[in-house]
């Protein structure tokens, strides 16, 4: 900010004016330019200006005075008779060998000197006065290097004051002058007097002194000055000037008084600057502390360099105050501030800006570092991408040796580079409307050192260590939203008599085991840990029969190596917490219920029971074991009864036994009661659960055993390996009851249960709500009732926006699902599962859900490999579906089942259910012998299937019912469906491009584009293998169909015993020896109307071939055949353009042939 001044020749007025360098200049005849650079001497530059005489053209307009000039014209005396005097001058300048003396009635007298001419005032000589002198010149005022001003008080201003205001004692200086006031000389006010330089720009490169008084430099257009009667001057800038600038490169001194530099700009673009490059002193004098203020206003920049000294050295008294405030404050690396007091209290350096950060200087040679907002940091160069500017940490640390420091911002305040000091001084960090963030270490070793962090409207985040280790050191944390510590960071108060307070409340600092034990003497007290505490073995529960109702803040410190026991039912560091525990680490803590003789023992490391608040507590490498009677266990807390646990974690080992009814890696039971809701948020467990849990209704989870409250943003890792006949096991929660809620949570725990009842990758048994959650740990069972990648059994609960990506297996379970083992009446929306799902014999196995009863599933998908064995219901999405509502679901992957199984790309077995907008693009769907296999559904009974499609390969073996969409359909409505499939069956099977066996069903507006192959003695159709009493309407088929020996093979239907209307078929149809092959039906025993085929028909020896039907027993109306019928009498075949063998006499009358079929000469029987 290298601002400059110039004396500029004004051609219009024929005079010199003082203005900022940016003003357009014109020289006299020689175009001479005179520039006054900020912070430099004015002497050489002003020497080129024209010589000025003493003030001239005087006119006294108020008061009484005599004005006398010596004969040589070098000295002027103003004899002021009245207390106030107003003199208008044509010009007012004093050359280097000249002087002006004001003889005034007293020190309170004021002489107002107003210049009405067009020349600026150039003071190179002396001005003396025993009272106050006001010099007003809108053209500018320059005190040159040789100037000597000794007055009771001085105001030099480019803005005017009215006669009335002056006489009334209202000292308001206002105008539109853009001219400057500068001083390169020496201005001295008498003790208690004041000096004020006021203009659009103001600069000092000389010396200005006002002992016990005030020195004020103000830039603006409108000022109010008030003399308070105590020697101090109050200055207020009422109106701003364009490019306002106040700069000191010399010495401003007001010991026992105050120095003020202030500016206000007419722009909001940080155009006004208050800059100190020199020395400012306001030392304590006569027990009066000084004050230094650099004020840039709401839109200004304050540049801090040089030295500011408000110290109290040698004598009595306290140090003063240094205030640097503005929208942006720039602090040079070498800036010095001193408020130290030898025999009193050290003062304070206060810096206030829009946004404050403390960081490092990448290039110390640059002009300064910035505290504030609006431009980038990096030493003020603007090259840093950080939005918040910086204060050099070393500059802060160096000055903390000599002064207390208070940094405050309107917004956020951050420390990004470590700061260390060894004095007893105080560092205060205040964010008025934002947060305080400590991102680098703060440390002090001095006795009595204090760190105070304040966030009136925000929070305090300690993201690095804080250490105050001196005797009597103090830490203060005051905030609306509380304080938090990043993991592995702490605040240390290890010195004797250390102090801590938060929001005005004082806390006792605990530094050793004895002080920790003494907490039980006042369970309602407030405590902080001052440092790490290492135990020495056995430790009896604090309070035992008494609850903790106070506050304990660990400040990130650790209690370690304790073996906790109790003779009561409550085992933990605390028996019960009804207070607030936060920011505490526990390490290598063991807790055992072995010493308790009470029924229903609760065992945890921090607390047996929590009914209060637990925040940011970490238990690491813990070991929790149960009692020899009924018990619940938790890695942190056994029972959270309407308590609140947040940002907490546990790692280690929890071991249950036959008496354990609930155990969790973090909490055994999370229970809401009428007093409040139990909550666990933003918490984690990495715990191994082990043991044999027998008895009724046992629950174990990686985070929580049983949940009847709220769990949000929680997670678990580790392993679970448990056994128990009535045990619910979950990677996160064992049981989530009807009033339980889990959201935004995940588990990667590997879960294994032996003969457990229900096992889930996230939840064992769910009756509550589960949303936005995920499981990725493998899930393994051995004879469970229900096992799932996310939930073992969902009993009427809701699951939304959740997924599982893991492997699920149990060869002896009844219900195995990639997401849910058994969904009973639950609602599933926007869920997915991927991985391998394996079950055994006579089980329900699904890529998403093993069994779905009375449940709804929407917007969900499954991907992976699903496998079952003999007699199982196996589906890419659902194994067994009854009374279900399935909508907008998709499946990819592979599905395989064994003999006598129902296998579907989507659903293995479905009954009384609606299936809509379903899609299966499984790589393959494969079944064994005597199986029902479908690309979408293996076996469908009383269902409604609509708007669904399949693209897959479907394969079955002997005596199976195999379809591209449905293997076996019974009394099912199939509407707007399609199959693009390779469908293949072995001997004695029913194989169809859409449905293998359609029984009493309705197929409408459906199509198949398929390759369909059947074995010996099979019924094979491009749409349906065997149509038993079903209605088929508006069907379209494009298929290559083939069957083996003695098969019934049709382009539409292999064996047709139902009704067909408005069907169209193209492709080819081929049968083996002695087969019955037709372009529409291999054998028609029902009714066919309004249908057309262009399929080519062929067969083996003794086959019966027909363009419409190989063999027809009954009615066919308004149908036609146009494909080639490749028959041969020599091969023992019967064939015809319409039918091979016809037992209905009216076939030829009501139907027709065209194309290749019209060329066929029938060979066969017509009855």
N, C-alpha and C positions, 0 to 999 in steps of 0.2 A: 504494500500500500504506500507507494513512493509519491505522496502528494507534494506539490510545490506552490510557492507564492511568487507573484511578480508585481513590481511597480510598473504600471502600464500608462503610457501617454494617451490621454483622451483628446483627440484632435478637435472635437466639437467644443469642448470646454476650455481647451488649452491648459490642462493641468494633469498632474500625476495622480493615479488612483492605485490602491492596493487591492489585488484580486487574486483568485486562484489561477494557477498556471494554465488551466484549460481555457481561460478567456482569450478571445482573439485579440492580438496586440498590434499596435502601430507605433513606430518610433517617432521622435520629433523630426528633425531634418535628417539625422543620420540613421534613423530606424533603430536606435539603440534599444536593446532589450535587457531588462534587469530581472533576474530570477532569484527568488529566495527559496532555496531547497529546504524542505522540512528537516529539522534536526541539525542544520549547519549554521555557521556564523553568518550574520547579516552584514557585517562591517564592510567587507570588500565590495559587496554588491551595491550597497547603498552609497558608497563613495562615488559611484558614477551618476547618481541622481543630482538634480540641480540643488544649489545651496539655498536654504530657507532662512529667513530672518526670524526674529521673535514673533510671538503671536501678534496679529494685527486686526484692525477693524472692530475693536471692542464696543459693545453696546450693552450696558447693564439694564436688564429688563425686570429684575426683581431683586430686592435687597439693596444694600448700600456698600459701595466700595470705592476706593481710590486706586488708580492704576498708574504706576510710575515707571519710567524707563531711564536708565543711566545715559549720560551724555554720549558714551561710546556705543550705545545701542546694543550692549551685550547682556544687560541684566534688567529684568522686569520684576517689579514688586506689586502684588495685589494686596492692598490693605482692606480686608473684609470687615465691615462694621456690623453686619447683621449675621445671625446664626446661619441663615441660608442665603445663598447668592446665586443668581442666574445671570450669566454673561454670554451673549451671542458674539461670536468672532467670525471674521471673514476667513481667517486661517489661524491654525494653531500648531506651530512647529518650533523646535528649539535646536539650534545648531550645536556642534560639539563644544564650542567655547562660550556658549550662552547658558543662562539660567533663568528660571522663573520661580519666584518665591511667593507663597500664599501665607499672609499673616492673618490668622483667624481668631475669633473670640475664644474658642476652646476646641478640645479634641473632638467634640461632637458636631462641630460646625461643618457645613458642606458647601463647597463651591462647585456649581454646575457650569461647565464650559462647553458650549454647543457651537460647532463649526457650521456656518451656513454657506461657506464658499465651496469651491469644487476641488480643492486640493486635499490630499490625504495629510495626516499629521505625521511628521517625521521628528521623533524626539531623539536627538543625539547628545544633548547636554543634560543639565540638572533641572529637576523640579523638586522643590521643598515645600512642605506644608505641615503645620501642626495639627490640622484637622483632615477632613476627607476631601478629596478632589475627584470630581466626575469629569471625564473627557469624552464627549460625544462627537464622532465624525463619521458620517455614512460613507466617506470615501476611503476609509481605512486608517489604522493607527499602527505605526512602527516605532518600537523602542530599540534604537540601535545599540551596537555593542558598547559604545562609550556612554550610553545613557546612565544617569544616576538619579533615581527617584527615591526620595525619603519623605514619606507622608504619614499622616495618621491613618489614612485609608485611601484606596484608589479603586475607581471603576473606570475602565477604558472600554468604550462600546461603539460599534458601528450602527447600532440601532438606537433610535431616539427615545426620549422620555418627555412627556408633556409637562409644561410649567405647573399645571394644576396638580398632577400626580406627584411631582417633586415636592411641591410646597405642602401637600397633604401627607407626605411621608409614605406614599405608595410608589415604590421604586420599580416601576414596570418599564422595561426598555423594549420597544417594538418597532418594526419597520420592515422594509423590503431590501435592505442593502445586502449585497452579496460579497462585500469587501471583508478583508481579514484584519485581525489584530495579532501583532507578533512582538515578542520581546527577545532581544539578544543582549540586553544590558543587565543592570542590577536595580531591582525594585524592592524597597524595604518599607514595610508598614511598621508603625510604632507598636509596642506591646499591646496585644488585645485588638489590634487593627486588622483590616482585611484588604486583600487585593483581588479584584475581579476583572478578568479580560473576557469581553463578550463580543462575538461576531459570527459571521457565517463560517469562517475558519479562524482558529486560534492556535498560535504556536509559541513555545518558549524554548529558546536555546541558551538563555542567560540564567540569572539567579533571581528568584522571587522569594521573599521572606516575609512572614507575618507571625512572629512569636506569640504564642497564646491566642492567636487569631485564626484567620482563614485565608487560604489561597484558593481561588476558584477560576477555572478556565472553562468557558461555556460556548458551544457552537449552536446557533439556531437563528430564528428571526424574532422571537418574542421571549423575554426573560422576566422573571419576578425575583427581586432581590430583597431579602429581609435581614436586617441587623437585629439580632435577638437580645442585645444588651449585655451579653456575656462575652463579647469579643468574637462571637462566631457569626458567620454569614450563611444564610440559607439561600440556595439558588435553585430555581425551578425553570426548566425550559418549557414554555407553553406552546410554542409553534416551531416547526422544523424548517430547516434550510436545505436547499439542494446541495448534495455533496458536503454535508457538514463534517468538519474535521477539527479535532483538538489533539495537539501533539506536544509532548515535552521531551526535549533532548538535552535539557540543562538540569538545573536544580530548583525544585519547589520545596520550600521548607516552612513548616508551621508547627514547631514543637509546642506541645501542650494545646494544640488546636487541631485544625483539620485542613486537608487538601482535597479539593474536588475538581475532577475533570469530567465534563459531561457534554454530550452532543445528541442532537435529534435531527433525523433526516426526513425530508418530505417524501422519500421513496421507501417502499417496503422491501427493496432489493439489496439490503445490507450496504448502502452507500455511505452511511455516516461512520466515522472511525474515531475512536479515542485511543491514542497511542502513547505509551511511555517508553522511551529509549534511554532516558536519563536517570536521575536520582530524585526520589520523592521522600521527604522526611517529615514525620509528624511524631516525634519521640515524646515520651512522657516527660512532662516538666512540671515541677511544683505539685507533684502527685496528681496531675491531670493527664490522663492518657490521650494520645492523639488518634486521629482517624484519617485514613486515606481512602478516597472513593474514585474509581474509574468506572463511569456509567455510560454505556452505549445505548441505553434505552431498549425498547422492544425490538427494534429493527437494526441495531447497530453492531459493529465489530469493535471489540476491545483488544488492543495489542499490548501484551505484557512483556516487557523486557527490562533491562537495567535493574535498578534496585528500589524497593519500597520498604521503608524503615519506620515502624511504629513501636520500636523497642523501648524498654525502661531499664537502662543500664546505669549502674553505679548508685543511684539513689533509691528512695522509696517509690512505691507505686506499681501499678499493673501495666502490662503491655497493652497496646492499643489494638485497633481493628483496621484491617486492610480489606476493602471490598472491590472486587472486579466483576462487573456484571454487564451482560448484553445478550443479544440474540446469539452472538458468537464471540468466544473469547480465545485469543491466540496467545499462547505462552511460549516464549523462546526458551531454548534449552538451558541457557545460563541465567535465566531470570532469578532474582534473589528477593526474598521477603523475610523480614525479621520483626517479630513482635515479642521477642524474649524479654523476660523481666528477671533481673538479678535477685530482687527481694520481694517480688509480688507474683501475681498470676500472669503467666504468659498469655498474650492476646491471640487473635485469630485472623487468619487469611481466609476470606470468604470469596468463593468464585461461584457465580450463578449464571447459567446459560440455558439455552433451549434443550440441548441434549449433550450429555457429558460422557466421555470415556477416557480411560487412562491406559495408554499403551506405549509402545516403543518408538523411537525416532530412527528411521532407516538412514537418514542423511543429516547428521548433526550440523552440517554447515548451512543448512537452509535457515530461513529467518525465524521460524518458530513453529510450535505445535499448537493445535487448536483444541479448545474445549467448547463444544457447542454444536449447533445444527446448521444445515443449509448448504455447506460445501464439504468436500471430501477432506479426510484427515491428512495423513502422511506429511506431517510437518507443515501443513498449509500449502503444499505444492499443488494440491488438487489431483494428484496422480493416483491416489489410492481409490479403490473401488468401494471401500467401506462408506456407509452413509453417515456414520457418526464420527466426527472429528476426535482428536486425541490430545491428551495432556501427557507429556513425557513422564514415565514412571520415575526415572532418575531425578528429574527436576522436583517432583513431588517428594520423593524420599529425602533429598538434600535439604529442602526447606522445612520438612518436619523436624529437623534438628533444632530449628530456631523459632518455630511457630506452630500453633495449632492450625489445622486446615479443615475448612468445610467446603466441600464441593456439592453444589445443588443444581438440579436441572428441572425444567418444566416437564420434560418427558422422562425417558429412560436414562439410567446412569449405569455405566459398565466399567469394570476394571479388567483390562486385557493384557496387562504386563505386571509382573510381580513387583511389589513395593515392600521395602523393609526399612525400619527405622529403630534406633536404639535410645531415643529420648523418651521422656515421660509425657510427650505431647499427644494430643487427640487428633485423630482423623475422622471426620464426619462425612458421610456420603448420603445425599438426600435426593430422592426422585419425587417431585411433588405430585405428578399425575401418572407416573409409570412405575417400572420395576427397577430395583437395584440388582445388578448381576456382577458377581465376583468371579471372573473367569481366569484369574491368575492369583497366586498366593499373596496374602497379606500377613506380615509378621512384624512384631515389635518386641524388643527385649527390655526396654526401659521400665523402671519402677513407675507405676501409676499410669502407664500408657493406656490410652482408650481408643477403641474403635466403635463408632456409632453409625449404624446403617438405618435409614429411614425411608419408608415408602408409604406415604399417607394414603394413597389410593391404589397401590399395587402390592407386589410381593417382593421378597428378598430371596435370591437364589445364590447359594454358595456352591459354585461349581469348581472351586479349588480350596486348598487348605487356608485356614486362618489360625495363626498362632500368636498368643499374647502370653509370654512366659515370665514376665517380670513380676516382682512383688506388687500386690495391689493393682494389678492390671484389670481393666474393665472392658466388657463387651456389651453393647447395647443393640438390640434388634427390635425395631418398631415398624410395624407394617399392618395394613388393613387385611391383606390376604395371607399373612403368616410368612414363615421362612422355611426353606427347604435346602437340603444338602445333597449334592450329587454323590452317587455311590463311591465309596472309598475315600471320601473327603471328610474332613473334620475341622472343628474349631477347638483349639487347645487353650485352656486356662490353667496352667500347671503351677504358677507361682503361689506363694503364700498370700492369704487374704485376697485371693482373686474374687472379682465381682461380676455378676451377670444380671441383666434385666431385659425384659421384653414387654413392650407396650406399657411401660410404667410400673410393671410388677417386678420385684426383686426375687432372685432365686438363690438357694444355697448351692455352692459349688462342691461336688463330691469328687474326691481325688484318690480315695483308697478304700480297701475292704471294710475298715471300721466305719468310715462315714457312710458306706453303702448299707451296712447292717443297721446303722442308726436311723435310717429312713423309717423303720418300723416304730420308732418313738413318736413320729408325727406323720401318720399316713395321709394327712391332708395338706402336707407342705408342698413347696415348689422347689424342684431340684434340677441341676444340670450336671452332666459328667464333665469334669475339667480335663481329663486325660484318660488314657487306657488304664484299665484295672485288671490285673491278672490274679486269678483265684489260686487257692491252695488245696483243692480237693472238695470235701463235703461242705455243703452249704444248705442250711435249713431255709425253707420257704419264708420270705418276708411276710410278716403279718399272720400267717397261718389262718387263724379264725377271723382276722380283720381284713377288710377290703382296702385297697389303695384308692383314695379319692382325690389325690393331689395331681401335680404335674411333674413329669420326669422327661426332660429333653436331654438325650445323649449327646447332642451336638456332633454326631457322627463318630463318637468314640466307642470303644469296644470293651465289653466285659467278657472275660474268657476263663476257661479251665475251671469250671465249677461242676460238681456233682450234686444236683439238687434233690432233696428228699423232704418228705413231710409225714407226720403221723396223723394228719387230718385227711379228708377226702380230696384236698386241693393241693396239687403238686405243681410248682413252677417257681420262677424267681419271685413272682407275686402270687398269692393264693387267688385273688380276684382283683381285677382292675375295673374300677368305676370312674377313674380319672382320665388323664391324658398322658400317653407315653409316646414319644416320638424320637426320630433321628438316633436310634440306638442300634448298635451291633452286638450280637452275641456270637461267641465262637467257642467251639469245642465244649459245649454245654451238654451234660447228660441229665435226664430227668426220669425217675423211676417211681412207680407206684408200689414197689415191693414192701415199703415200710408202713403203708397205710392199711389199717384194718377195717376201713369203712366200705360199705356197699356203695357201688356207683362212684368210683374214684375217677377224678379228672386229672390227666397228666399232660402238661405242656412245658416248654422251656421258659417262655416269658411269663405266661400266666395260665393257671388252670382254667379260669373263667374270665371272659372279658365282657363287661357290660358298659364299658366306656369307649375311649377312642385310642386307636393304635395307628401311628403314622410313621412310615419310613423306618421300620424296624427289620433288620436282617439277622436271621439266625443261621449260622454256617457250621457245617460239620457237627450237627447235633445227633444225639442218640436218645430215643424215647422208648421206654418199655412199660408194659402194663402191670396190673396188680393180679393177685390170685383170686380175684372176684370181679364182678361186673365193672367194666371200665371203658372210658373213651380216651383216645390219644390224638395229639396234634403236634406237629413239628414246632409250632409256635404257641398255639392256644388249643386247649382241648375243647372248650365250649365257648362259642361266641354267641352270647345270649343278648340279642337286640343291641349288640355292640357294633362299632364301625372300625374296620381294619382297611387301611389303604397303603399302597406303595410299600408293601412288606413282602418278605420272602423267607424261605427256609430251605436248607439243604442238609442231607445226612441220611439217617436211618430211623425208621419207625417200625417197631416190632410188636405185632399183636399176638394174642393168644386166644384160647377157647372162651375166655370171658370177655373179650373185647367186642363191644357192640357197634362202635364207630371209630374209625381212625382216618386221618388225612395227613398229607404231607405238610400242610400249613395249619389246618383246623380240623378237629374231629367232627364237630357239629356246628352248623351255622343256623341259628333258630330265631325267628321273629316271634315276639310275644306282644301282648297289649301295650307294653311300655314303649315299643319301638320296633323298627325294622332292622334286622341283622344285615350288615353290608360288608362285602369284601370286594375291593376295587383295586385295579392296577397292581395286583400282587402275583407272586410266582412261587412255585415249589419245585425243587430238584431233589427229590427224596426217593429212596428205595423203601417200599413197603413189603414186609415179610410176615409170615406167620400162618397159623391154622386157626380160623375163626369159625367156631361152631355155635349152634343155637339158632333161635328165631330172629329173623330180620336183622342181619348184620350188613354194615355198609362200609366200604373203603374206597377212597379216592386219592389220586395223586395230589390234589389240593385240599379237598374237603370230603369227609366221609358221607355226611348227610346234610343236605341243604334245604332249609325252609325259609330262606331269605333271598338276598340279592347278591349275585356274583357278576361283576363286570370287568372287562379288560384284564382278565386273569389268564394265567398260563401254568403249565406243568411240564416237566421233563423227568427223566429218571426211569425206574423200572418198578413194576408191581408183580409179585409172584406170591399168590395167596391161595388158600384152599378153604372151603366151607360150604356146606350143603345149602344154606339159605343166605348166601352172600351176594350182595350187589357190588360189583367192582367197576369203577370208571377211571379212565386215565386222568380226568380232572375231578369228577364228583361221583361218588358211589350211588347216591340216591338224590334226585331232585324232585321234591314233593310238589303237590298241587299249588301251593303258594310260593314255590321257589322260582327264581328267575335267573337265567344265565345268558349273558350277552357279550359279544366281542371278546370271546375267550378261545383258547386253543390248548391243545395238548399234543406233545410228541412222545409221551410216555409209552413204553412198550409194556403191554398188559398181558398177564398170563394168569388164568384161574383154573384150579382143579376141582371139578364137581361143583363149581359155583352156580348160583341160580341165574344171574344175568351179568353180562360183561359188555362194556362199551369202551371204545377208544377215548370218548370224552365223558359219557355218563352211563352208568350201569342201568339204572331204572329212572325214567323221566315221566313225571306227571305234570310238570310245570311248563314254563316257556323257555325256549332255547333259540337264540338268534345270533346271526353273524359270528358263528363259531366254527372251529375247524379241529380235526384230529388227524395226526400223521403217524402215530406210533403203531406198530403191529399189534394185533389183538389175537390171542390164542386161547382156546378153551379146551376142556376135556369133559364133555358131558353136560354142558350148560342147557338151561331152558331156552335162553335167547342170547345171541351174541352178535354185536354189530360194530362196524368201523367207527361210528359216532356214538350210537346209543344201543344198549342191549335190548331193552324193552321200553317202548313209548306208550304209556297208558293214558290216553286222552290228552296228552300234552301237545303243545304246538312247537314246530321246528321250522325256522325260516332262515334263508340266506346262510345256510351252513353246509359244510362239506367234510368229506373224509378222503384222505389219500393214503391208504395203508393196505396191508394184507390182513385178511380175516380168515381164520380157519378153526374148525372144530368138527372132527369126524363123528362125534356122538351127540351133537346138539340137535334139538328139534327145529330151531329157527336160526338161520345164519344170513346176515345181510351186510353188504358193503357199507351201508350207512346205519341201518336199523335192523336188528334181528327180528323183532316182533312189534308191529305198529297196531295197537288196539284202540281204534276210535280217535286217533290223533290226526292233526293237520300238518301236512308237510308242504312247504312252498319254497321254491327257488333253492333246492338242495341238490347236491351232487356227490358222487362217490367214484373213486378210481382206485384200481389195485386188483389184487387177486383175492377171490372169495371162494373158499372150498368148504364143502360140507360132506356128510357121509350118506348113509342109507336112510330111506324113509323120512327125509328131512325136507324142510322148506328153505330154499336157498336162492337169494336174489342179489344181483349186483348192487341194488340200492336197499331193498327191504326183503327180508326172508318171508315174513308173513304180514299181510295187510288185511286187517279185519275192521270193517266199518270206518276206515280211515280215508282221508282225501290226500291226494298227491298232485301237485301242480308245478309247472315250470321247473321241472327237475330232470336230472340226467344221470346216467351211469356209464362208466367206461372201464373196461378191464376184462379179466378172465374169470368166468364163473363156472364152477364145476360141482356136480353132485353124483351120487351113486344110485344104486338100485332103489326103485320105488319113490324117488324124491321128486318134488316139484322144484324145477330149476328155471329161473328167468334172468335175463340180462338186467332187468329192473326189479321185478318182484317174483319170488318163488310161488307163493300162494296168496291169492287175492279174493276176498269174499266181501260183498257189499261195499266195495271200494269205489271211489270216484277219482279217476285218473284223467288228467288233462294237461296237454302241452308238455309232453315228456319225450326224451330222446335217449337212445342207447347205441353205443358202439362197443366193439370188443368181440370176445368169443364166449360161447355158451355151450357146455357139454353136460350130458346126463347119461345115466345108466339104463339098464333094462327096466321095463315097466314104470318108467318115469314120465312125467309131463315136463316138456322142455320148450321154452319160448324165448325168442330173441328179446322180448319185453317181459312177458309173464309166463310162468310155467303152467299154473292152473288158475283160472279166473271164474268166479261164480257170482251171479246177481250184481254185476258191477257195470259201471259206465266207463268206457275207454275212448277218449277223444283227442284228436290232434297229437297222435303218437307217431313216433318215427323210430325205426330200427335199421341201423346200417351196420349191424354186427358183421364181423368178418366171416363168422360161421356159427351155425346152430346145429348141434349134433346130438343124436340120441342113440340108444341101444335097441334091443329087441322089445317087441310088445309095448312100444312107447308112443306117446302122442307128442308130435314135434311141429312147432310153427315158427315162422320167421318173426311173428309178433307174439302170438299166444299158442302155447302147446295144446291146452284143453280149455275150451270156453263153454260155460253152461249158464244159460239165461242172462247173457250179457248184452250190452249195447256197445258196438264198436263203430266209431265214425271218424271220418276225416283223418285216416291214418295210412301210413305207408311203410313199405319194407324194401330194403335193398340188401340182399344177403345170399348166402349159400346155406341150404337146409338139407341135412342128411339124416336118414334113419336106416335102421336095419330091418330084420324080419318081423312080419306081423305088426307093423307100425302104421300109424296114421300121420301123414306128413304133409304140411301145406306151406306155401310161401308166406302166407299171413297167419293162418290158424291150422293147427294139426287136426283137431276134432272140435267141431262146432255143434252145440246142442241148444236148440231153442234160442239162438242168438241172432240179433239184428246186426248185420254188417253193411254199412252205408258209406259211400264215398271213400272207398279204400283202394289201395293199389299195391301190387307186389312186383318187384323186379328182382327175380331170384333164379338161382340154380337149385332145383329141388330134386332130391334123389332118394329112392327107397329100394329095399331089397324085396324078396319074395313075400307073397301073401300080404302086401301092404296096400294102403289107400293113399294115393299120392296126387296132390293138386297144386297148380301154380299159385292159387290163392288159398284154398282149403283142401285138406286131405279128405276129411269125412264131414259133410255138412248134413246135420240131422235136425229136421224140423226147424230150420233156421230161415232167415230172410237175407238175401244178398242183393243189394241195390247199388246201381251206379258205381260199380267196381271194375277193376281191370287187373290183368296180369300180363307181364312181359317176362316170359320165363322159358327156361329149359327144364323139362320135367321128365324124369326117367324112373320107371318102375321095374321091379323084378318079375319073376314067374308068378302067375296066378294073382296078379295085382289089378287094382282098379286105378287107372291113371288118366288125369284130365288136365288140360291147359289151365282151367280155372278151378275145378273141383274133381277130386278123384272119385268119390262116391257121394252122390246127392240123394239122401234118404229123406224124402218128404219136405224138402226145402224149396222155397221160391227164389228164383234167380231172375232179376230184371235189369235191363240196361247194362249188360256186361260186355266188356271188350277184352279180347285175348289176342296176343301176338306171341306164339309159342312154338317151340319144337318139343314134341311129345313122343315118348317111346315107352313101350311096355314089353314084358317078356312073354314067354309061352303061356297060352291059355289066359291071357289078361284081357280086360276090357279097357280100351284106350280111345279117348275122345279129345278132339281139339278144345272142346269146352268142358265136357264131363265124361269121365270114364264109364261109370254106371249111373244112369239117370232115372231116379224114381220120384222125382219131384216135378216142379213146374219151371219152365224156362221161357222167358219172353224178351224180345228185343236184344238179342245177343249178336255180336259180330266176332268172327274168329278168322285169323289168318295164321299161316305158318305151315308146319308139316306134322303129320301124325303117323306113327309107325308102330305096328304090333308084331309080336313073335308068332310062332307056329300056333295054329288053332285059336288065335286071338280074335276078338271082335273090335274092329277099328272103324271110327267114323269121324268126319270132319267136324261135327258137333258133338256127337255122343258115341261112345263105343257100343253101348247097349241102352236103348231107351225103353223104360217101363213106365214113364210118366207122360208129361205133356210138354211139347215144344211149339212155340208160336213166334211168328215174325222175326225169325233169326236167319242169319246168313253166315256162310263159311266159304272161304277161298283156300282152305288148307288142302295140301296134297296128302293123299292117303295111301298107305302101303302096308303090307304085312307078310308074315311068313307062311309056311306051308299050311294049308287048310284054314287059313284065316277068312273071316267074313268082313268084307270091306264095303263102305258106303260113303258117298259124298257128304251125307248128313249123318247117317248112323250105320254102324256095322250090322247091328241087329235091332229091329224095331218091333215092339210088341203092342204099341198103342198109338196115341194121337200125335200127329205133327201137322201144324197149320201154317200157311203163308210163310214158309221157310224155303231157302234156296241154297244150292251148293254149286260152286264154280271151280273147285280145285281139281287137280288131276287125281284120278283113282287108278292106281297102278296094280290091276288085278291080272291073274293068269289062271285060266281054267286048268291048265296042265299041272299047276301046283296045288290042285285040289281046293282052290279058293272059290267062294261065292262073292260076287261084287256087283255094284251098280252105281249109277250117277247119284242116286239118292240113298239107297240102302243096299246092304248085302243080302240079308234075309229079312223079309217084311211079313209080319203077322197081322198088319192092319190094312184092309183092302183099299182104303181111301188115300193112302200116302201119295200115290202118283197124281191124284186129282187135285189135292190141296197144296202141293208143293212143286218146286220147279228146279230145273238145272240150267246152268249157263256156263260159258267158257269151256274149260277142259272137261268138266263133268258132263257136259252135253254130248261129248264125243264117245262116252262109254257105252258099250253094248252090254247090257246086264247079263250076268251069268249067275243064276241062283234060284232061290225059291221065293215066290210071291203067293201068300195065302190070303 
